Amino acid sequence: GGIYQGSVAHDALEVAVAPPTMLLPVTAVFVQPTSSSQLPVAFDTRPADPVTVTAVSSDPSVATVNGPLVARDTGGVSFTVTHVGEGFSTISFNLSTGNLTNSTYSTVTVPETVAVTAYGPGFLVSASQVRLAQMTSQTISVGLDTTPES
Protein backbone atom coordinates (compact mmCIF):
# COMPACT_ATOMS: atom_id res chain seq x y z
CA GLY A 1 0.00 0.00 0.00
CA GLY A 2 0.87 3.60 0.38
CA ILE A 3 2.23 6.04 -2.17
CA TYR A 4 4.52 3.44 -3.75
CA GLN A 5 1.75 1.02 -4.67
CA GLY A 6 2.05 0.12 -8.37
CA SER A 7 5.47 1.79 -8.70
CA VAL A 8 8.16 0.14 -10.78
CA ALA A 9 11.87 0.54 -10.02
CA HIS A 10 13.59 0.31 -13.39
CA ASP A 11 17.22 -0.83 -13.41
CA ALA A 12 17.18 -1.13 -9.63
CA LEU A 13 19.12 -4.38 -9.60
CA GLU A 14 21.97 -5.39 -11.84
CA VAL A 15 23.23 -8.96 -11.74
CA ALA A 16 26.57 -9.74 -13.32
CA VAL A 17 26.88 -13.33 -14.45
CA ALA A 18 30.41 -14.56 -14.88
CA PRO A 19 30.99 -16.52 -18.09
CA PRO A 20 31.99 -20.18 -17.89
CA THR A 21 35.69 -20.66 -17.25
CA MET A 22 38.30 -23.29 -17.98
CA LEU A 23 40.25 -24.03 -14.79
CA LEU A 24 43.99 -24.63 -14.75
CA PRO A 25 45.04 -25.97 -11.32
CA VAL A 26 48.74 -25.38 -12.14
CA THR A 27 50.60 -22.51 -13.78
CA ALA A 28 53.87 -24.39 -14.26
CA VAL A 29 54.95 -27.90 -15.25
CA PHE A 30 58.43 -29.35 -14.75
CA VAL A 31 59.54 -32.26 -16.92
CA GLN A 32 62.62 -34.43 -16.47
CA PRO A 33 64.52 -35.94 -19.42
CA THR A 34 62.89 -39.04 -20.95
CA SER A 35 59.70 -38.46 -18.95
CA SER A 36 56.35 -36.73 -19.05
CA SER A 37 54.04 -34.89 -16.68
CA GLN A 38 50.26 -34.65 -16.45
CA LEU A 39 48.48 -31.32 -16.95
CA PRO A 40 44.83 -31.42 -15.80
CA VAL A 41 42.22 -29.02 -17.19
CA ALA A 42 38.73 -28.68 -15.69
CA PHE A 43 35.62 -26.51 -16.12
CA ASP A 44 33.61 -24.54 -13.58
CA THR A 45 30.36 -25.20 -15.47
CA ARG A 46 29.17 -28.43 -17.06
CA PRO A 47 29.49 -28.07 -20.84
CA ALA A 48 26.18 -28.17 -22.72
CA ASP A 49 28.00 -29.90 -25.59
CA PRO A 50 31.33 -31.77 -25.76
CA VAL A 51 34.24 -29.31 -25.74
CA THR A 52 37.37 -30.00 -27.78
CA VAL A 53 40.37 -28.70 -25.85
CA THR A 54 43.54 -28.13 -27.85
CA ALA A 55 46.84 -27.48 -26.07
CA VAL A 56 49.80 -26.16 -28.05
CA SER A 57 53.44 -25.94 -27.01
CA SER A 58 55.21 -22.74 -28.06
CA ASP A 59 58.40 -24.76 -28.63
CA PRO A 60 57.91 -28.41 -29.64
CA SER A 61 61.69 -28.92 -29.49
CA VAL A 62 61.39 -28.50 -25.69
CA ALA A 63 58.04 -30.17 -24.89
CA THR A 64 55.08 -31.60 -26.76
CA VAL A 65 51.45 -31.94 -25.65
CA ASN A 66 49.05 -34.67 -26.72
CA GLY A 67 45.59 -33.93 -28.00
CA PRO A 68 43.26 -32.44 -28.85
CA LEU A 69 41.10 -33.99 -26.13
CA VAL A 70 37.31 -33.91 -25.69
CA ALA A 71 35.76 -32.88 -22.36
CA ARG A 72 32.15 -33.76 -21.55
CA ASP A 73 31.82 -32.67 -17.91
CA THR A 74 33.36 -30.39 -15.28
CA GLY A 75 36.12 -32.96 -14.58
CA GLY A 76 37.69 -31.96 -17.88
CA VAL A 77 40.69 -33.73 -19.35
CA SER A 78 44.34 -34.38 -18.57
CA PHE A 79 47.06 -33.62 -21.09
CA THR A 80 50.45 -35.32 -21.17
CA VAL A 81 53.40 -32.94 -21.48
CA THR A 82 56.41 -34.87 -22.84
CA HIS A 83 60.05 -33.81 -22.53
CA VAL A 84 61.83 -33.39 -25.87
CA GLY A 85 64.83 -31.20 -25.06
CA GLU A 86 66.17 -28.86 -22.41
CA GLY A 87 64.62 -25.38 -22.26
CA PHE A 88 61.46 -23.40 -21.64
CA SER A 89 58.11 -23.45 -23.39
CA THR A 90 54.59 -22.15 -22.87
CA ILE A 91 51.40 -24.12 -23.36
CA SER A 92 48.36 -22.22 -24.64
CA PHE A 93 44.82 -23.52 -24.99
CA ASN A 94 41.93 -23.28 -27.43
CA LEU A 95 38.33 -24.44 -26.90
CA SER A 96 35.85 -25.40 -29.59
CA THR A 97 32.42 -27.00 -29.72
CA GLY A 98 30.27 -28.42 -32.47
CA ASN A 99 27.52 -25.93 -31.59
CA LEU A 100 29.06 -22.52 -32.33
CA THR A 101 26.19 -20.34 -31.11
CA ASN A 102 24.35 -22.00 -28.25
CA SER A 103 26.95 -24.00 -26.35
CA THR A 104 28.26 -23.20 -22.86
CA TYR A 105 31.87 -22.84 -24.04
CA SER A 106 31.41 -21.78 -27.68
CA THR A 107 32.55 -18.19 -27.04
CA VAL A 108 34.96 -18.69 -24.12
CA THR A 109 38.55 -17.61 -24.68
CA VAL A 110 41.39 -18.95 -22.58
CA PRO A 111 43.99 -16.25 -21.87
CA GLU A 112 45.83 -18.39 -19.31
CA THR A 113 48.99 -20.28 -20.22
CA VAL A 114 51.16 -22.85 -18.45
CA ALA A 115 54.93 -22.45 -18.28
CA VAL A 116 57.00 -25.58 -19.00
CA THR A 117 60.54 -26.10 -17.75
CA ALA A 118 62.26 -29.09 -19.36
CA TYR A 119 65.36 -30.02 -17.44
CA GLY A 120 68.56 -31.23 -19.03
CA PRO A 121 70.46 -34.39 -18.14
CA GLY A 122 71.35 -34.91 -14.51
CA PHE A 123 72.12 -37.53 -11.91
CA LEU A 124 70.16 -40.06 -9.89
CA VAL A 125 71.32 -40.28 -6.27
CA SER A 126 70.15 -43.09 -3.99
CA ALA A 127 69.92 -40.86 -0.89
CA SER A 128 69.72 -37.15 -0.25
CA GLN A 129 70.76 -37.46 3.41
CA VAL A 130 72.76 -40.03 5.31
CA ARG A 131 73.20 -40.38 9.07
CA LEU A 132 76.32 -42.15 10.12
CA ALA A 133 77.10 -43.43 13.56
CA GLN A 134 80.72 -43.24 14.59
CA MET A 135 82.88 -45.91 12.95
CA THR A 136 80.19 -47.04 10.46
CA SER A 137 79.81 -46.70 6.70
CA GLN A 138 77.02 -46.48 4.17
CA THR A 139 76.92 -46.83 0.41
CA ILE A 140 75.41 -44.14 -1.80
CA SER A 141 74.96 -44.79 -5.50
CA VAL A 142 75.12 -42.10 -8.16
CA GLY A 143 74.13 -42.64 -11.79
CA LEU A 144 73.13 -40.78 -14.93
CA ASP A 145 69.42 -40.14 -15.46
CA THR A 146 69.76 -40.38 -19.26
CA THR A 147 71.92 -42.29 -21.71
CA PRO A 148 74.98 -40.25 -22.75
CA GLU A 149 75.07 -39.18 -26.39
CA SER A 150 78.76 -39.96 -26.77
Secondary structure, 3 states (H helix, E strand, C coil): CHHHCCCCCCCCCCCCCCCCCEECCCCEEEECCCCEEEEEEEECCCCCCCEEEEEEECCCCCEEECCCEEECCCCCEEEEEEECCCEEEEEEEEEEECCCCCCCCCCCCCCCCEEEEECCCCEEECCCCCCCCCCCCCCCCEEECCCCCC
